[in-house]
Amino acid sequence: MENSSLIGDARLLLLVNNSNHADRLTKALLPDGYVFDTLLFDEVVSKLNQLPIPDLAILWFPYANPEALSAFEQLITTVHDLNISTPIPVLLIIDKYGVDFVEPGFQLGISDILTRPIHPLVLRQRIKLLLQARQTEQAITRFQQSEDSLRLEKERFRTVADFTFDWEYWLDPQRNLLYNSPSCQRITGRSASEFIHNPDLLLQIVHPEDQEMVKKHFFEIETLPQPATLDFRIITKDGLTRWIGHACQPVFDSNQSPAGRRVSNRDITERKQAEQSVLRAERLAAMGRLTASLAHEINNPLQAMYSNIELISDFPLDDKERDQHLIIIRKETERLIGIVQSILDFARPQHAKPQQITVPSVLDQSIKLVQKKLNSANINIIVNSQADLPMLFIPPGQLQQIFLNLMINAAEHMPNGGDLSITTCFENKQVKIFFQDTGEGVNPQDLEWIFEPFYTTKPEGTGLGLSVSQNIIQQYGGTIHVQSEAKKGSTFVITLPITEEL
């Protein structure tokens, strides 16, 4: 009998070529409470029918050679041959050199494909989506098997289920509301019955600045034969502003006769906030807060190169003297290349992909970028790093951006110089980084707002550095907080969890 359990109790079948792969998958997925069955490749044909029907199969296929295609096809076919009404979704995991299996995989009915390395959070979310999709398919199948007297209700259900979004409703050709999903209350604070009794309620809760745009959209879709989308803001019942991703398209009944329009309103507030955070990060990266000190760093090797080139060009030198000057030019060129590369790494952090990095190496690169600025401000850097710190899975450019923001912030709060102590340690499967300065500190009334975008206590400040840093840290499951007293300095504490890539 098919397993109709909830996602948290779902049974997963792990198809692997060795027990180590099974252990790594189990460890990555353990937080979601799944039940696991494991088969090695050579056991699938003989033992698969002896196991309970899984809700999803995960096939980790580590081979890249085309000769393995036959075994690959047999594994997938065996899973799909299980005698059940709803096919078992199969998630294929391949290495980066296994691209030759992508097209055959989809042709054989693979549900989805992930290429290693894979962040465990990405793997867990993809599995949840596949299980949710299968549960929807099972629900549709059960509904299709109901009595003929429920045919109309079945078609309405399928219309909603086949075009699923967060808050959905269905308008008939006369614009009467036939269906309104209960999720409208979660998004707007208003019940489905309120919208049914007041067809104009949606337009009434649209943000005043977006009213005309939405009215125009509603007017234009009357004659549109194709889907249409629009992003706008609404005011919820409790006065909050939320962004809505609105999508609508014509629907047809089983006879292909017009049946009105299916409308979906999705809460995209978090996505909009994320987009704004990216824009702020790009703006911050372009602000050039290090312009003066970096210009000095670049000018020094350029001056040395220019002077030695002049000596070679303008004075008669023997071969030994010329070689000495050329060696100096080469060293200064390498130094200049290193400085420019560091600037480029900082200028494009948002494009980097997560990778395994060590905190001390990124910290060392960051210090090199601001060393001149801190030295000129009479600020002494003291670094205490715990030996053998575990690696982090995070874009190095983004981590460097965080470190630079905190070091520059500390310098701006020590106008008369001082000490900046940076300490790293490993506690409870988390890497902690402390930035402690001896500066002016932060007033208590400012602490509550210190991570808010555009909040600053400095006339020349942008109020973006700490906000961007917090956004990056939270994106990777970490935290940042500050302890500070006016006139006694501040300590920023970053905590980042250790996550092994699959």
N, C-alpha and C positions, 0 to 999 in steps of 0.2 A: 504494500500500500504506500502511496506517496506520503512524503513527510510534509505536513502542512503547518509546521511549528512556526513560532515567531522568529524574527531574525536573530535575536539574542540566543535562541536555543537551536539554531540551524546546525545541520550536520554537513561537514565539509569533507570531501574525499581528496586526499593529497596523493597525487601520482608523481613519484620521484624516482631517480635512478640510484639514490643512496640515502641512508638514514640521516646523514648530516643535513641534507636539504630539508627533510621533514622536520627535524628539530628546529631549524631556523624559521621555517614557516609557522610552526606551532608557537614559538616564542613571540614572533611578531604579531600574531593574531590572538594570543591568549587573553588580552584585556576585554575582548568582545564576547567571551563566554561560549564559543562554539564547541561542538562535539566533533572530534576528528577521527577519521579512519584513514589509514595509510597503506598504500600498495606500492611495491617496487615495480618497475616496468615489466620484469619477467613474471610477475604474479597476476597481472591484470586479467588476462584471458581466463585463467583457471579459478580465480578467487572472487572476481568482481560480483558475480551473481549470488555469492554467499553473504554479502554485506547488506546492511539496510540501505534503502534508496537514499542517496545524498541529495541535499538541496543545491549543492554547487560542487563542481570538481575543479581543482587547481592543478594544472599540468606544468611542472617546471621542467622544461626541455633544454638542457644545457649544451646541446650539440649544435654545431654550425655547418657541418659538412652535408652536402646534398645527398650523400649515400644513406643518411639516416631518415630520409623522407618516408620510406616504406614503413619503418617502425612507428614513425610519427602518425601516419595515416591510420595504422592499425589501432593505436591507443585511442584516438579520437572516435573512430568508428565503433569500437567496443563499448565506449561510454554511451554513445548515442543509440546503440542497439538495445539498451535496457527498455523493457516493455512498460512504458508509462505514458500517460496522456500528454503531459507537459514535458518537453525535452529538458534535460538537465543542462543548465548553462555551464560552459567550460571557460575558465580564465587561463590563458596561456602566458607563461613567463619565459622569456628568452633572453639570452645574452645579447650584447650589442652587435655581435657578429652573426647572429641568427636570423638576419632579415630575410633570408631565403625561405623561411617558414611562415612569413606573414601572410602572403597571398594564398598559399595552400591552406593555411589555418582557417582563414575566413571562408574559403570555398567549402571546407569541410564542416562549417557550422560553428566555429569557435565564436564565443560571445564577445570576448574582448582580449586584447593583448597588451602586456606591459613588458617594457625592456629594462633590464637591470643596468645600473643600480636603481633601486626603488626605495623611496622613503616609506617606512612602515605605515605612516598615517595615510599616504596615498593608496597603498595596498588595501588597508582596512576600509577606506571610504569607497574604493571601487567595488569591493566585495559587497558592501552594504547596498550599493546601487543595483548590482546584479541580482541580489536576493530580493530587493524590493520589486524589481522588474519581473522576476519569476512569480512572486506572490500576486502581482497584478495579473499576470497571464493565467495563473491558477484560478483567480477570482473570476476572470472573464470566462474561462472554460466552464467553471461551475454554473455561472449565470446562463451560458449558452445551452446548458443541459436542462434548464428548468422547463416547466410546462409551457405549451403554446399560448396559454392565456396570459402569460407574463411577457409576451414578445415585445410589446410597446415599451414596457419598463426596462426590458433588457437592452433595447436599442438606445434608450436614453442613457443608461448606465455606460454602455460602450462608448457613446459619444464623449462622455466626460472622461472615461478611463483611457481611451485611446489618445486623447489630447490633454494629458494631465499637466496642470500647473497648480500653483498654490491656492489661489482663490478663483474659482471658476463659476461662470453662469452661462446659460443658454437662452438666447432670445429667438422667438419664433419669427416668421416673416413679417408679422404685424408689430414686432418689437415688444411683445408680451414676454414677461420673464417666466420661463418654464422651469428652470432649475437654478439654484444659487447655493454654492457649497458653504458649509458651516465655517470654513476657515476665514471667511470675511470678517468674523468677529475678532479673531486673533490679530488681524492686520489693521482693521479700522476701529475696533471697539464697538461695532454695531452688528446686531444679529442679522441672520439671513431674512427673517420675517420683516425687519425694518426696510430692507431693500425691496422686498416683494410688494409691500404696501405703499412704498414711495419710489416709483421708477426713476425719479430725478435725483435721488439721494446721492448717487455717485458724483454727479456733476456739482452738487451742492457742497461736497466735502473736498473738492479740488482746491488746492492752494490758490489764493486770489491772483497771484502772478501768472499762473498757468491756465486760468479759466478760458481765455480766448483760444488758446492753442488746442485745448481739449474739445471745446465746442466745435471748432473747425474740423477736427478729426472725426467727431461723431457725425457731422453733416456729410463729410466726404465718403465715409465707408458705406453709406446707403447705396452707392452705385459702384462700389469697388468689387470686382469678381475675385480678387486675390487677397491673401492675408495682408494685414497691416499692423504695424507696431508703433508704440509711442512711450516715451518716458516722461512722467510728470510727478508732481508732489501732491500729497493729500494731507489734510489735518485730521488726526484721529479724534475720537470722542474725548480723550483726556488731554487734547491740545498739543500732541506731539506732531512733528512733521516727518513724514515718511515718503521715500521715493517708491513709485510704482512702475514696474515694467509691464505695460499693457500690450496684449497681443490679441488679435481677433481675426477670424477667418470664416468664410461661409461653410456651412455643413449641409449634407444631403442625406436623405433617408435611403432605405434599401432599394428603392426604385429610382434613385438618382434625382429625385425631385427636391427642390430647395426646401430646407428645413430651418432656415434662419441663420444665425451666426453664433459660433462658439467664442466666448470671450474669456480671457485669462488675465488676471491681475496678480503679478508676483511682487512681493516685497523685496526690492533690490537696494534697500538703504545701505546695507553693509558693503555691497559692491561699489556703490557710489562713494562711500567713505574711503574704501580701499583705493579707488581711482584717484581721489583727491590726495590721499597720502603719497601715492606714486608721484603725482605732479609736484607735491611739496618737496619730496626727496630729490627730484630732478632739479628743482629750483635751488635747493640747498647746495647740491653738488656744483651748480654753476655760479654760486655767489662769490667764489674766490676769496674766502675769508683768510686764506693763507698767501694771498698774492704778494704782499711785500716781502715776507721771509723767503718764499720760493723764488722770487725774482733775484734776491741776493744769492741764493744757493746756485742758481743757474749762471748768474753773472760771474761768480768766482772762477769756475773752470773755463768759461769763455775768455775771460781776461788772461788767464794763464796760457791758454792755447794761442790767443792773439799775440801775446808777447813773444812766445817761442817761435811762432811763424815769422814774426818780424826779424828776429835774430837770424833765422836761417836765410831769410830773403835778402837782408840788407848788409850782412857782415860775412867776410870770407872765413869759413870755418873748415877745419879738417874733418875727416870722416868720423872720428871718435866724438868730437863735439857735436856734430850734426845728429849722430845717433842718440846722444844724451838728450838733446832737445826733442827729438822725435818720440823718445820713450815718454817724456813728460806730456807731450801732446796726446799720445795714445792713452795714458792713464787718466788724463783730464776728460778725454772723450768718453771713456768707459764710465767715469763718474757722472758725466752729464747724461748719458743714456740711462743710467740707473735712476737718476732724479726724475727724468721725463717719464720713465716707465711707472714709477711710483705715483706720479700725478695722474697718469692715464688710468691706473688701477683704481684710484679714488674717484675719478670723474665719471666712471661708468659702472658703479657697483650694482645698480638695479638690473643690469643685464646678465649678471653672473648666475651660474647655477650652483646649487648646494654641492659641496664636496667635503671630503674628510680633511680637516685642517688642525693644526696645533695652535693653541692660543698664544704661546710665547713667540712663535715666528711672526704671526700677524701683529702682535703687540710691538715687536722689534721694528718691523717695517713702518708702523704708524709713528713710533717715536722718532725715527729718522726724518719723517716729513715735518715734524714740528720742533725738532731739536733746536734749530736756529732761533725760532720764535721764542721758545722758552728760555734759552740761554740769554737772549737780549733782554728778557724781562726778569732776569735774576731768579729764575725758578729752577730748583734742583729736583730732578726726577730720581726716585728711589724705587727700584723694581725688586720684588720678592716673589719668585715663581716656585710653586711646589714642583718637585721633580716628578717626571713620568706622569704628567697630566694626561687623561684620556683625550682622544681626538673628538672634535665636534663636527657635526654634519650641517654645514651652513656656508653660504657664499662668502669667501674670504674678503671680498671687496666691501660687503655690507658690514661685516664685523669690524673691518678697518675704519669704516665710516663712523661706527659707534664710538670706537676708541678715540678717533680724532675729535669728534664732537665733545666728548667728556674732557679731553685734555685741553682743548681750546676754551671750553667753558670754565675750567679750573683756572687757567691763566688769566681770563678776564676778571675773575674774582680775587686775584692776587696782584693788584696794581703795584705794590711795593715789593714784589718778589715773595719767595717762600718755598715750601717743600710740597711736592706732589708724590705721594706714595701709592704705588700700584702693586696690589697683592693678588695672587691667584692661588686657588686651592680646590680640592675635590672632596665633596661631602654628599652623602646620600644619593649617589648616582647623578650628581649635578656639579658642574664647574661653576665656581663663584669667582668673580673678579671685583676687587674693591679699588675705587679711585678716591683717595683721601687727600684733601688739600688743607692748607693752613691759611686760607683766605678769609674773606669778609663774612662768609656764611650766608644763609638765606633767612629772611624774616619769616616768622611763623605764619603770617597772613598770606605769604606767597607760596608756601609749600604745597597747599592744596591745588594750586593751579600750575605748578611748575612744568608739568608734562602736557599742558593744553597747547594746541597749535596757536602760534602767533602771540603767545603770552610771554612777555619779556619785561625785565626791570631795567634794561639798559636802553638809553635813547637810540643807540646805533644798532641794537639787536633786532633780529627778525622773529624770534620766538619759535623757530622751526627745529633747531638742532635736537633738543631733548624729545620733542614730539616724534620726530622721525626715528630717533634711536629706539624709543619705546615701541613704536609700530613694528620695527624690524624684529626686536627681541620677542615680542608677543607672537609674531608670525611663526616663530620656531619654538613655541611652547615655553618661553622663558619669562622672567620678570625683571623689573628694575625699580628700585626705590631709593629714596634719599633720606639721610639723617643729617640734620644741620641745625646749627645755632648761630645767630647773628654774632659776628666778631670772633667766632671760634672755629670756622671752617665747615666743610661739608664732606660727607662720605656717600658716594654713589655705589650701590651694590647691584651687580648684574648676576643673575642666576640662569644658567642654560642647562637643560637636561641632556644627558648622554643618550643618543639614539643611534643604534647600529643600523647601517644600511643593509638591505636584504641581499 
